[in-house]
Amino acid sequence: MTAPIALTIAGSDSGGGAGIQADLKTFSALGCYGASVVTALTAQNTRRVSMVEPASPAMIAAQIAAVLDDLDVRAVKLGMLGGPAAIAAVAEGLAGCALPVVLDTVMIAKSGDRLLPPDAMAALRGLIPRATLLTPNLPEAACLLDSHSAASIPEMVAQGTALRAMGASAVLMKGGHAEGADCVDLLLTERGVTRLVAPRRATRNTHGTGCTLSAAIAAGLAQGLPLEEAVTRAHAYLQAAIAGADGLGVGSGHGPVHHFHAVWDHV
């Protein structure tokens, strides 16, 4: 049986916990073949990002064209995209493609280092109408809306609704930055609001959670799952990956989640 193909367009994480590396691990763990377009190289580990070197817009465009010309891609995940010219290259490269797109609005690394230049915000907003699903965390949603971070469920609903009004077919408001014993994500679609709730785990090893969740959703869409089912499965996968993260022991800072928690039996 041929595995469905999912494409990630994102930055490379030399530490292996986020970005392209997390996406490809997630695709593999969930039964998809992963293809990739590298938008930037980052020198980073679990403690810091020490250097970022963007790929040229021409190289980004060439990678997209090469993949789509030969591979039967079924879904696309967009992560760290870089500056306005790079975002324009991605938009042009995907023009005319009737593929589901999961847009993860990557702006800040877990270490606190900025991954999106301030002058790229308008270009990123311009991609929102291309998104089948937009997956911002609360600070990212606030930046996109030029507002404050949502501090309650009603505010999360209001901001998710505003983002849908900007053109996204659906929005997943991620509540990891909120407070409380439970972490609440909200999926907003034309059919209403779905709550996804999980206990908030006491761990610092959450590097790559956003990348992993959006990649897991893209994998589900590539496999033909309806959006709600793809999101629900991805949410459960991420929670299990977080639960297994402390057993990995990678790095001395914010370690990665355990993408292969269901495969490896020695961790």
Buried (B, 14 or more C-beta within 10 A) or exposed (E): EEBBBBBBBBBBBBBBBBBBBBBBBBBBBBEBBBBBBBBBBBBBBBEBBEEBEBBEBEBBBBBBEEBBEEEEBBBBBBBBBBBBBBBBBBBBBBEEBEBBBBBBBBBBBBBEEEBBBEEBBEBBBBBBEBBBBBBBBBBBBBBBBEEEBBEEBEBBBBBBEBBBEBBBBBBBBBBBBBEEEEBBBBBBBEEEBBEBEBEBEEEEBBBBBBBBBBBBBBBBBBBEBEBBEBBBBBBEBBBBBBBBBBEBEBBEBBBBBBBBBEEEEEE
